[in-house]
Amino acid sequence: MRKVLRCSATAFAAAIAWMAAAPASATAVSYQFTLIADTTGPFSGFGQSVSINNAGTVAFNAGLDAGGIGFFTGSGGAITTIADSSGPISTFTGGVAVINDAGTVAFFATLDTGVRGIFAGTGGPLTTIATEGGPVTSAFGFTPSINNGGTVAFTTGLVAGGSGVFTGAGGPITTIATTAGPFNTVQNPDINNAGTVAFSGNFDTGAGNQYVVSGTGEPFTTIAQTGSGFTLLGLLNVAINDAGTVAFRGFSPTGGFFTGAGGPTTTSAASSGPLNIALANSRVALNNAGEVAFLAGLDAGGEGIFTGPTRRFPS
């Protein structure tokens, strides 16, 4: 179950500015933060994507003062190296690492041999989830998902043509869906602890007919599709929790974040009040309590990170 949210300094500053603009009667709150890593050494800089598990361990990618790059984890003490470019890996294209509650990190990388694949590890020898060869090409998605059982969901191209959503834990991979039908495209899978995978894309039929579905194989549960209450779906990512609820972005009729499990969908946040939700750059995360975390623009300018749907925004 992916718990990744991209954030920039602009987003952070905007969120702080928004909170500072809260009514004067609001109770002052003191916050304490834990430093995971900084550039005093051995890191020269960090990627924009981090992932955190329920134990508070953070997975991140960083450049090294000594040269090279890698994926690392930490929780405020010693840093664990998951993998870096001094070993069998040459590059970490995409820069996204996802972590489960056992501390296992999954990521996309290219080996020194030029072979691409999905790998996982905790700081020792890496587990190969899948590499190009056989029916699978090198066209892996940059952002896999991992559940607490160590099963990884990912996308990749097929030698025979098209692409598919697959799962694996170091042995044979399992096919969840391919573009052999009824899907024309498949992308951005997220897996929960029950092994159910949610993903998005386009159906074969109907120009621009977009969908969000979930399942472990056919038949799939349709969470949302254009033409059935939605005019457009944001396909940057979807998120599924252990109850099988899926969070996604869409227009219905205005832009917003929604959740569903195969029946009526619920609006978690919409482009009303101070929010301006753009599908092009808005990622979403979902927890087991049904709370959605998301990045959104502000009508007043800038952007911020919010949670909902219990959050009430000032008008």
Secondary structure in CASP SS format (residue, H / E / C, confidence):
PFRMAT SS
TARGET T0000
AUTHOR 0000-0000-0000
METHOD secondary structure of the structure
MODEL  1
M C 1.00
R C 1.00
K C 1.00
V E 1.00
L E 1.00
R E 1.00
C C 1.00
S C 1.00
A H 1.00
T H 1.00
A H 1.00
F H 1.00
A H 1.00
A H 1.00
A H 1.00
I H 1.00
A H 1.00
W H 1.00
M H 1.00
A H 1.00
A C 1.00
A C 1.00
P C 1.00
A C 1.00
S C 1.00
A C 1.00
T C 1.00
A C 1.00
V C 1.00
S C 1.00
Y C 1.00
Q C 1.00
F C 1.00
T C 1.00
L C 1.00
I C 1.00
A C 1.00
D C 1.00
T C 1.00
T C 1.00
G C 1.00
P C 1.00
F E 1.00
S E 1.00
G E 1.00
F E 1.00
G E 1.00
Q E 1.00
S E 1.00
V E 1.00
S E 1.00
I E 1.00
N C 1.00
N C 1.00
A C 1.00
G C 1.00
T C 1.00
V E 1.00
A E 1.00
F E 1.00
N E 1.00
A E 1.00
G E 1.00
L E 1.00
D C 1.00
A C 1.00
G C 1.00
G C 1.00
I E 1.00
G E 1.00
F E 1.00
F E 1.00
T E 1.00
G E 1.00
S C 1.00
G C 1.00
G C 1.00
A C 1.00
I C 1.00
T E 1.00
T E 1.00
I E 1.00
A E 1.00
D E 1.00
S C 1.00
S C 1.00
G C 1.00
P C 1.00
I E 1.00
S E 1.00
T E 1.00
F C 1.00
T C 1.00
G C 1.00
G C 1.00
V C 1.00
A E 1.00
V E 1.00
I E 1.00
N C 1.00
D C 1.00
A C 1.00
G C 1.00
T C 1.00
V E 1.00
A E 1.00
F E 1.00
F E 1.00
A E 1.00
T E 1.00
L E 1.00
D C 1.00
T C 1.00
G C 1.00
V C 1.00
R E 1.00
G E 1.00
I E 1.00
F E 1.00
A E 1.00
G E 1.00
T C 1.00
G C 1.00
G C 1.00
P C 1.00
L C 1.00
T E 1.00
T E 1.00
I E 1.00
A E 1.00
T E 1.00
E C 1.00
G E 1.00
G C 1.00
P C 1.00
V E 1.00
T C 1.00
S C 1.00
A C 1.00
F C 1.00
G C 1.00
F C 1.00
T C 1.00
P C 1.00
S E 1.00
I E 1.00
N C 1.00
N C 1.00
G C 1.00
G C 1.00
T C 1.00
V E 1.00
A E 1.00
F E 1.00
T E 1.00
T E 1.00
G E 1.00
L E 1.00
V C 1.00
A C 1.00
G C 1.00
G C 1.00
S E 1.00
G E 1.00
V E 1.00
F E 1.00
T E 1.00
G E 1.00
A C 1.00
G C 1.00
G C 1.00
P C 1.00
I C 1.00
T E 1.00
T E 1.00
I E 1.00
A E 1.00
T E 1.00
T C 1.00
A C 1.00
G C 1.00
P C 1.00
F E 1.00
N E 1.00
T E 1.00
V E 1.00
Q E 1.00
N E 1.00
P E 1.00
D E 1.00
I E 1.00
N C 1.00
N C 1.00
A C 1.00
G C 1.00
T C 1.00
V E 1.00
A E 1.00
F E 1.00
S E 1.00
G E 1.00
N E 1.00
F E 1.00
D C 1.00
T C 1.00
G C 1.00
A C 1.00
G C 1.00
N C 1.00
Q E 1.00
Y E 1.00
V E 1.00
V E 1.00
S E 1.00
G E 1.00
T C 1.00
G C 1.00
E C 1.00
P C 1.00
F C 1.00
T E 1.00
T E 1.00
I E 1.00
A E 1.00
Q E 1.00
T E 1.00
G C 1.00
S C 1.00
G C 1.00
F E 1.00
T C 1.00
L E 1.00
L E 1.00
G E 1.00
L E 1.00
L E 1.00
N E 1.00
V E 1.00
A E 1.00
I E 1.00
N C 1.00
D C 1.00
A C 1.00
G C 1.00
T C 1.00
V E 1.00
A E 1.00
F E 1.00
R E 1.00
G E 1.00
F E 1.00
S C 1.00
P C 1.00
T C 1.00
G E 1.00
G E 1.00
F E 1.00
F E 1.00
T E 1.00
G E 1.00
A C 1.00
G C 1.00
G C 1.00
P C 1.00
T C 1.00
T E 1.00
T E 1.00
S E 1.00
A E 1.00
A E 1.00
S C 1.00
S C 1.00
G C 1.00
P C 1.00
L E 1.00
N E 1.00
I C 1.00
A C 1.00
L C 1.00
A C 1.00
N C 1.00
S C 1.00
R C 1.00
V E 1.00
A E 1.00
L E 1.00
N C 1.00
N C 1.00
A C 1.00
G C 1.00
E C 1.00
V E 1.00
A E 1.00
F E 1.00
L E 1.00
A E 1.00
G E 1.00
L E 1.00
D C 1.00
A C 1.00
G C 1.00
G C 1.00
E E 1.00
G E 1.00
I E 1.00
F E 1.00
T E 1.00
G E 1.00
P C 1.00
T C 1.00
R C 1.00
R C 1.00
F C 1.00
P C 1.00
S C 1.00
END
